[in-house]
């Protein structure tokens, strides 16, 4: 997505994945929400936090929401109102994240670049989104993947347990932020193939990375660029990593511990704002 091929003022359409996968989701059970996306974080449903963030970012023109099921919309009146008013385009989710993402992409003109994210990104901010998209616009690639360093998360949130991809050039944590140009959209089809192989992990690893990359990873020699080059070669899509400075970008809400951490971070931020803006 080079600066030469796309002006810096180019706007993105955003696709937000918000499927209700299971009633046994730990966040749903803990909060009593109708679905995970409606679970309140510091008093505000996660999905509303994400939608507010996207609305506040001047690089986002359109928001498409895949899920939750329409039967649940009455349980979140604010979301229902936004859909009814046209602020958000709602689509029924399909049976997997990649298929839902593909459905969302099919509702966006091919010449419009796309941001893909998830409804459980409760700490997402307009600044994080803008930083990611601005970096994407100046990067020579078809698809960009947002990430933060494992060390930045450890420094900012001591004791926070996150899944870190450990490579030769450091530990990385994905941010559930992806950007695609028209060619990059084919990566979603590759993602779908990977999902279909999720119950056969070694075949999945071999298909996604290839044998050479797997060996390098096993022996601790694989770098982030080698990993991306391997996936790019397998998928036919030029993929680049966009590193973000804000460690909050690497915190999504999958577990009750994540929810508690997110609420602490949000309350800390609110306290800081109050102290700098006394009434």
C-alpha positions as CSV (number, residue, x, y, z in Angstrom):
1,X,0.0,0.0,0.0
2,X,2.6,2.5,-1.1
3,X,2.3,6.3,-0.8
4,X,2.8,6.5,-4.6
5,X,-0.3,4.3,-5.3
6,X,-2.6,5.8,-2.7
7,X,-2.9,9.3,-1.3
8,X,-2.4,9.8,2.4
9,X,-5.9,11.1,2.6
10,X,-7.4,7.8,1.3
11,X,-10.2,6.6,3.6
12,X,-10.7,3.0,4.6
13,X,-13.9,0.9,5.1
14,X,-13.8,-1.0,8.4
15,X,-15.1,-4.5,8.9
16,X,-15.7,-5.5,12.5
17,X,-16.1,-9.2,13.3
18,X,-18.6,-9.6,16.2
19,X,-20.0,-13.1,16.0
20,X,-21.5,-14.8,19.0
21,X,-19.6,-18.1,18.9
22,X,-20.8,-19.9,22.0
23,X,-22.9,-19.4,25.2
24,X,-20.0,-20.9,27.1
25,X,-17.7,-17.9,26.3
26,X,-16.1,-17.0,29.7
27,X,-16.8,-13.2,29.2
28,X,-20.5,-13.9,28.5
29,X,-20.8,-16.1,31.5
30,X,-18.9,-13.7,33.8
31,X,-20.9,-10.6,32.8
32,X,-24.3,-12.1,32.0
33,X,-24.3,-10.2,28.7
34,X,-26.4,-11.6,25.8
35,X,-23.2,-12.1,23.8
36,X,-19.5,-11.4,24.2
37,X,-19.7,-8.2,22.0
38,X,-22.2,-6.7,24.4
39,X,-20.2,-7.4,27.6
40,X,-19.6,-4.1,29.4
41,X,-16.1,-2.9,29.9
42,X,-16.0,-0.1,32.5
43,X,-19.8,0.4,31.9
44,X,-19.7,0.5,28.1
45,X,-20.4,-2.5,25.8
46,X,-17.3,-3.6,24.0
47,X,-18.8,-3.3,20.6
48,X,-19.9,0.3,21.3
49,X,-16.3,1.1,22.4
50,X,-15.0,-0.2,19.1
51,X,-17.6,1.6,17.0
52,X,-17.0,4.9,18.8
53,X,-13.3,4.5,18.1
54,X,-13.8,3.9,14.4
55,X,-16.3,6.8,14.2
56,X,-13.7,9.1,15.8
57,X,-11.0,8.2,13.3
58,X,-11.0,10.4,10.2
59,X,-9.4,7.7,8.0
60,X,-12.5,5.5,8.3
61,X,-15.4,6.2,6.0
62,X,-17.7,3.2,6.5
63,X,-18.2,0.6,9.2
64,X,-19.6,-2.9,8.4
65,X,-20.4,-5.1,11.4
66,X,-20.5,-8.9,10.9
67,X,-22.7,-10.2,13.7
68,X,-23.9,-10.6,16.4
69,X,-27.2,-12.3,15.4
70,X,-30.1,-10.0,14.7
71,X,-32.1,-11.8,17.4
72,X,-29.8,-10.3,20.1
73,X,-29.9,-6.7,18.9
74,X,-32.7,-5.8,21.3
75,X,-30.2,-6.5,24.2
76,X,-28.1,-3.6,23.0
77,X,-30.4,-0.7,22.2
78,X,-27.5,1.7,21.3
79,X,-26.2,-0.8,18.6
80,X,-29.7,-1.3,17.3
81,X,-30.2,2.5,16.9
82,X,-26.9,2.9,15.1
83,X,-27.8,0.1,12.6
84,X,-31.3,1.6,12.1
85,X,-29.8,5.0,11.5
86,X,-27.3,3.7,8.9
87,X,-24.3,4.7,11.0
88,X,-23.3,1.0,10.9
89,X,-24.0,-1.6,8.2
90,X,-24.9,-4.9,9.8
91,X,-24.5,-8.3,8.1
92,X,-25.2,-11.7,9.6
93,X,-22.0,-13.5,10.6
94,X,-21.2,-16.8,9.0
95,X,-19.7,-20.0,10.6
96,X,-16.1,-18.8,10.9
97,X,-14.2,-15.6,11.2
98,X,-12.7,-15.9,7.7
99,X,-16.0,-16.5,6.1
100,X,-17.6,-13.6,8.0
101,X,-14.6,-11.4,6.9
102,X,-15.1,-12.5,3.3
103,X,-18.8,-11.5,3.4
104,X,-17.9,-8.1,4.8
105,X,-15.3,-7.5,2.1
106,X,-17.8,-8.4,-0.6
107,X,-19.9,-5.4,0.4
108,X,-17.0,-3.0,-0.2
109,X,-15.9,-1.6,-3.6
110,X,-12.6,-3.1,-4.8
111,X,-10.9,0.2,-5.0
112,X,-11.5,0.9,-1.3
113,X,-8.9,-0.2,1.1
114,X,-10.1,-2.2,4.1
115,X,-9.4,-2.3,7.8
116,X,-10.4,-5.5,9.6
117,X,-10.7,-5.7,13.4
118,X,-12.8,-7.4,16.1
119,X,-15.5,-6.4,18.5
120,X,-13.5,-7.5,21.6
121,X,-10.8,-4.8,21.0
122,X,-12.1,-2.8,24.0
123,X,-8.9,-0.7,24.4
124,X,-8.7,0.3,20.8
125,X,-8.3,4.1,20.4
126,X,-8.6,6.5,17.4
127,X,-4.8,7.1,17.8
128,X,-4.0,3.4,17.5
129,X,-6.2,3.1,14.4
130,X,-4.8,6.2,12.7
131,X,-1.2,5.2,13.5
132,X,-1.8,1.7,12.0
133,X,-3.5,3.0,8.8
134,X,-1.0,5.8,8.2
135,X,1.9,3.3,8.4
136,X,0.0,1.0,6.1
137,X,-0.4,3.8,3.5
138,X,3.3,4.3,3.3
139,X,4.3,0.6,3.3
140,X,4.9,-1.3,0.1
141,X,2.5,-4.2,0.6
142,X,-0.9,-5.7,-0.3
143,X,-1.8,-6.6,3.3
144,X,-0.6,-5.2,6.6
145,X,-0.7,-6.9,10.0
146,X,-0.6,-4.8,13.2
147,X,1.6,-6.0,16.1
148,X,3.3,-4.8,19.3
149,X,6.4,-6.0,20.9
150,X,6.0,-8.5,23.8
151,X,8.4,-6.4,25.8
152,X,6.3,-3.3,25.5
153,X,3.3,-5.2,26.9
154,X,5.4,-6.6,29.7
155,X,6.8,-3.1,30.6
156,X,3.4,-1.4,30.5
157,X,1.4,-4.2,32.2
158,X,3.6,-6.2,34.5
159,X,2.2,-9.7,35.2
160,X,-0.1,-9.6,32.1
161,X,-0.1,-13.0,30.4
162,X,-0.3,-12.7,26.6
163,X,0.4,-15.2,23.9
164,X,3.7,-14.0,22.4
165,X,5.1,-15.2,19.1
166,X,8.8,-15.6,19.9
167,X,11.1,-15.2,16.9
168,X,14.8,-14.6,16.5
169,X,14.3,-10.8,16.3
170,X,12.0,-10.6,19.3
171,X,8.6,-11.4,20.7
172,X,5.5,-10.2,19.0
173,X,1.9,-9.9,19.9
174,X,-0.8,-9.5,17.2
175,X,-3.3,-6.6,17.5
176,X,-6.3,-7.9,15.6
177,X,-5.7,-5.1,13.1
178,X,-5.4,-6.0,9.4
179,X,-5.4,-3.8,6.3
180,X,-6.0,-4.9,2.7
181,X,-5.8,-3.4,-0.7
182,X,-7.6,-5.2,-3.6
183,X,-4.8,-7.7,-4.1
184,X,-4.5,-8.2,-0.4
185,X,-8.1,-9.3,-0.1
186,X,-7.1,-12.8,-1.4
187,X,-5.4,-13.3,1.9
188,X,-8.8,-13.9,3.5
189,X,-9.2,-17.0,1.2
190,X,-5.9,-18.2,2.4
191,X,-7.0,-17.7,6.0
192,X,-10.1,-19.7,5.2
193,X,-7.9,-22.6,4.0
194,X,-5.9,-22.4,7.3
195,X,-9.1,-22.5,9.4
196,X,-10.2,-25.6,7.5
197,X,-7.0,-27.3,8.6
198,X,-7.0,-26.1,12.3
199,X,-7.6,-29.7,13.6
200,X,-4.5,-30.8,11.8
201,X,-1.9,-28.5,13.2
202,X,1.3,-29.8,11.5
203,X,-0.4,-29.7,8.1
204,X,-1.6,-26.2,8.9
205,X,1.9,-25.0,9.9
206,X,3.3,-26.6,6.8
207,X,0.8,-25.0,4.5
208,X,1.1,-21.5,6.1
209,X,4.8,-21.4,6.6
210,X,6.4,-24.1,4.5
211,X,8.9,-26.8,5.7
212,X,12.0,-24.5,5.7
213,X,10.3,-21.8,7.8
214,X,9.0,-24.5,10.3
215,X,12.6,-25.8,10.8
216,X,13.9,-22.3,11.3
217,X,11.2,-21.7,13.9
218,X,11.8,-24.9,15.7
219,X,15.5,-24.1,16.1
220,X,14.8,-20.5,17.1
221,X,16.2,-19.0,13.9
222,X,13.1,-17.7,12.2
223,X,12.8,-13.9,12.0
224,X,9.6,-11.9,11.5
225,X,10.6,-11.0,8.0
226,X,11.3,-14.6,7.1
227,X,7.9,-15.6,8.5
228,X,6.1,-13.0,6.6
229,X,8.0,-13.8,3.4
230,X,7.0,-17.5,3.8
231,X,3.3,-16.6,4.2
232,X,3.5,-14.1,1.3
233,X,5.0,-16.8,-0.9
234,X,2.4,-19.3,0.1
235,X,-0.6,-16.9,-0.3
236,X,0.6,-14.9,-3.2
237,X,0.0,-11.7,-1.2
238,X,2.8,-9.3,-0.2
239,X,2.4,-9.0,3.6
240,X,4.2,-6.6,5.9
241,X,4.2,-6.2,9.7
242,X,3.3,-2.8,11.1
243,X,4.7,-2.3,14.6
244,X,2.7,-0.1,16.9
245,X,4.0,1.8,19.9
246,X,0.9,1.7,22.1
247,X,0.9,-1.6,24.1
248,X,-2.9,-1.3,24.6
249,X,-3.2,-2.4,20.9
250,X,-2.1,-5.9,22.0
251,X,-4.8,-6.3,24.6
252,X,-8.1,-7.9,23.5
253,X,-10.8,-9.2,25.9
254,X,-10.9,-13.0,25.6
255,X,-10.7,-14.0,29.3
256,X,-12.1,-12.7,32.5
257,X,-8.5,-11.6,33.4
258,X,-8.4,-9.6,30.2
259,X,-11.7,-7.9,31.2
260,X,-10.3,-7.0,34.6
261,X,-7.1,-5.6,33.1
262,X,-9.0,-3.5,30.5
263,X,-11.2,-2.0,33.2
264,X,-8.1,-1.1,35.3
265,X,-6.5,0.5,32.3
266,X,-9.6,2.5,31.4
267,X,-10.2,3.6,35.0
268,X,-6.6,4.7,35.2
269,X,-6.9,6.7,32.1
270,X,-10.2,8.3,33.3
271,X,-8.5,9.2,36.6
272,X,-5.6,10.8,34.7
273,X,-8.0,12.9,32.6
274,X,-9.8,14.1,35.7
275,X,-6.6,15.1,37.4
276,X,-5.5,17.1,34.4
277,X,-8.9,18.6,33.7
278,X,-10.3,19.7,37.1
279,X,-13.9,20.9,37.2
